[in-house]
Amino acid sequence: MTCLPAKVDKTLGLVIDLDTCVGCHACVTACKGWNDQGYGVPLSDQDPYGADPSGTFLNRVHSYQVEVADAAPQIVNFPRSCLHCADAPCVTVCPTGASYKRAEDGIVLVNEDACIGCGLCAWACPYGAREMDVAAGVMKKCTLCVDRIYNDQLPEQDREPACVRTCPTGARHFGDLSNPQSAVSRLVEARGGYALMPEIGTGPVNRYLPPRKKGAGLSGPLTPLVDLPATGLAGWLDRLLGKL
């Protein structure tokens, strides 16, 4: 069975500032720690201290070195998790309806009781945001900490995703991106926030604030790709950096 995209009442998501993210991985650790509790079964790891470790993470941070003319190379840290797309391909391809988009807030979730671990959603996701939990045999992904943001047992300041609450540099922001007056929407407007690979038509909710230009300007292997269509995450980042 397939599920049509939901008409949502509000659109919750993240705004991530690539200028202030320092790649410390505090968001990764906080996400892993919180969701070990929220999922009931801890996100599994295989041979974590061995020669070939692997594991299930809902949030990852990638780092890129960008050559800067007449200056030291610039490091851009790029956090990646589910973007809770408006037209989420993971939802439409799911044969059991386990992947679904909530009408009340636009969050894309997985009903693990219905998930058969076929992996179609991971193949369909252009952002690589789905991960198979080997121990549980089901697909897992960012939930925007839905069990935190609506939890009235937590202090109000803690009712936001664990990654946002933990970020030491304030690079991560959370709110309603469908409301043009929300703090996150105003931040996107002020800083020229980008959607990730918008040309593929999935309507990603999360936005990235571009790193501010440093030094004399960007050059090197990334710049020749500026005028080319993005081909995946690296291509999109190339175009973003080329606009600085």
Secondary structure, DSSP 8 states (H G I E B T S, - for coil): --------S--EEEEEETTT-----HHHHHHHHHHHHHTSS---EESTTSSS-EE--SEEEEEEEE-BTTS--EEEEEEEE----TT-HHHHH-SSS-EEE-TTT--EEE-TTT-----HHHHH-TT---EEETTTTEEE---TTHHHHT-TTS-GGG-S-HHHHH-TT--EEEEETT-TTSHHHHHHHHHT-B-SSGGGS-----EEE-----TT-B-STTGGGTTS---HHHHHHHHHHHT-
